[in-house]
């Protein structure tokens, strides 16, 4: 039986916070209708999630089988490695402005354009590596705006641990957190290698000790799309 395919449309939104035109890739399911309401998933590394992660195809199949609720996926592409780091990394010069863009500009735009639930639990953020980091930090800052976060192999440092420790409204967030068992020497954009698995285990222990609602798993694999792509099916099913 063939699966009906959703459409991916390109939109653009000028961000005053960032002072630039932001490109958006928006997946609408095959059965899309303004008569229904939709949960909204916002993906950092947006082009990667559609091309390397094939998230649209995964959603098509899950929606066809009735495995997930109505869902719109909004991908935000990055321009290049430097642009990505400046927006996603906790020490990036556009990091704060990017979080404000997500909460104060993108969400009102999506609420206006698409039939969403207009509440935190109706909106989720997803990202891989630094994209996961910025997703988590944004949800910790705006928990009433974003109620769910999927973290695929997040970059974790003391800045992230501190933000998680200082957050006091755990009941507002649902987390999905995975990392690869072989992520011991990951090449990073600054030309170094980092151990990802140990900091992620510390982060998970912190989530647990502080009572966060969190699904956690360690997959057999490395810090690449080869492993994040097959994980997306479960991530979408856990969140939606």
N, C-alpha and C positions, 0 to 999 in steps of 0.2 A: 504494500500500500504506500503510495507516494505521500511524502510529507509536504504540506503547503509551506512555501517559503515566505518569510517576512521581507520587508523592504528596508534598505538602509539609505537614508536621505542625508544630504549635507545641509547644515545650517551654519550661520555665523552670528556671533554676538559680540558687540564691542564692549570690552571691559574697561570701565573707568579706573578700577582698582589697579589694573595692570597696564593701562594705557595702550592696549593693543586689541586687534580684532581676533577673537577666539573662534577657531573652527570647531564644529560639533558634528559628530557622526551619530545619527539617531536611527536605531532599529525599532520599527513598528511591526508587531506580529501580523501574520497573514489575515487574521480575523479582526484586525483593528477597527474599532468603531468608537465614535465620540459618545455613544450611548453607555459604554462601559467605563469603569474606573480601572486604573493601572498602577501597579507598583513601579517605581522608577529606580533603575540601577545605573549609577554614574561610574564610568570606568576611567581611571587615569591610564596613561599609555594607551589611549583609545584606539589608535590604528592597529597597534599590536594585538589588542584583544580581539578585534574583528578579523585581522589577517592571519596572525600566528595562532591565536587562541580559538579562532572560528566560533566565537561565542554566539553569533547569530544563528548558525546552524544547530548548535547545541540547544539554544532556546527553542528553535523551530520544532525539534524532535520532542523536547519535554512538554511543550504546549500541546503538540499533537496528541501525545499520550495522556494528557491531563495530569502530568506529574508536578507542574508548578502553576501558580496563579498568573493572571494576566500581567504581562511585564513589558515595559519599554526600557531599552538600554541606550544610554547616552555615552558615547566615547569622546574623550577630549584628547586629541593627538598632541604630542610635543613637537617642536620644530627641529630640534637637534639635541645632542647630548648635553651641551652647556645650558640650553633652555630648560631641559628636564631637571638638571641638578639645581638650577637657580630657583625653581618653583617647588620641587619636591623635598630637597634636602633641608633638614632643620636649620642649617646655617646658611642656606641659600638666600641671596639678596631679595628674591621675589616671593619667598616662602609665606610670609604673613599676608601679603597682598593676594596670593593665590587662594589661600584659605578663605579670605573675605570674598573673593570672586565666587567661589563655590557656594557659600552660604547666602550672600547678599545680592548677587547678580544672577548666577545661573539658576538657582532654585526659583526665584520669582518669575524668571523667564519661562522655565519649564511648567510652572503652575499655570501660567497664562496660556501657553501654547497647547498643552496636553491635559487630558482628563486624569489627573492623579488624585491621591488621597489627601494631599495638603497637610500631612503630619509626619512626624519622625519615623514611625514604624513603616510608613509607605515608601521610604527612601533609603537606598543603600549605596555604599561606596565600595569599590573594589580596586585593587592594584597589586602589582607584583614588585618586589624589591623596594626601591624608593617610592614607587607608586602606592605600595601598601602602607608605607610609613606616613605619607601625607594623608592618606585616607583615614588612618587611625587618629592622627593628631587633629584632623578637621572634625571628626565625630566627637572627640573628647572636648573640643572647644564649643561645638554646636550640637549637643546631644538631642535637643528638641527638634532640630532640623533633619538630622541623619540618625536613624535608629539602628541601622545594621551596617556592619563592615566585614568584608572578606579580605583577609590578609594572606597573600601567597608569597612566602619567603620574604617577609619584611626586613628591611635594614633596621637594626636595633642598636641604639647607643644610650648613653645616660640621659640624654634629653627626653627620649621616648619613655624610659623607665620612670623618670620623674613625673612626666605628664600623666602616666597611668596611676602612679601613687597618689597624686594630688587630686584626682578626679573623685567626686563624692556621689555621683548619681548613677551608679552601676546599673540600677534597674531600668534605665532608659536605653541601654545598649545590648544588642546581640552580636556576638563576634564569631567569625569563622577563621581559623588560624591553621595554616599548614606550612611545613618547611621540609626540605629534603635531608635525609640522613647523611648524604655525601657532600653537603654544603660546608665543607671544612676550609677550602681554599678558593674563595670566589674572587675573580678579578673585578675590581671596582673602577669607576670612571676616573679616579685620581691616579690610576696606574699601579695601585697596590693590590694586595690580596687580603681578604678578610675571612675570618671564621664566622659563618652565619648561624650554624646550628646551636652553638652554646648560648649566645645571647637570646636566641628565640626560645630556648628551653627556660632560661631565666625569666623571660617575659611571660611565658605560659604559667610558670609557677606563681608569678606575681598576680596574673589574672585570677588564678585559682584561689590564692590566699585572700584576695580582696572581694571574692564573691561575684566576679563578672560571669555573665552567661556566655559560655564559650565552647564551641566545638573545636577539638584540636587533633591533629594527626601528623605523623612524620612519614612521608612517602620515601620509597626506595629510589633515590635519584638525586640529580644535581640542580643547580640554580639556572634552569633554562626552560624555554617554552615546551620542550619535549615532554616535560613532566607537569608543567602548569596547565597545558591544554587539556589532557585527559581528566584533570582534577576539576575542571569547570562544571562538569555535569553534576557532581556531588555538591559543589559550592552553591550552585543555583537551587538545587533541591533542598539543601539545608536552610537556605535563606528565604526561599519563596514557596 
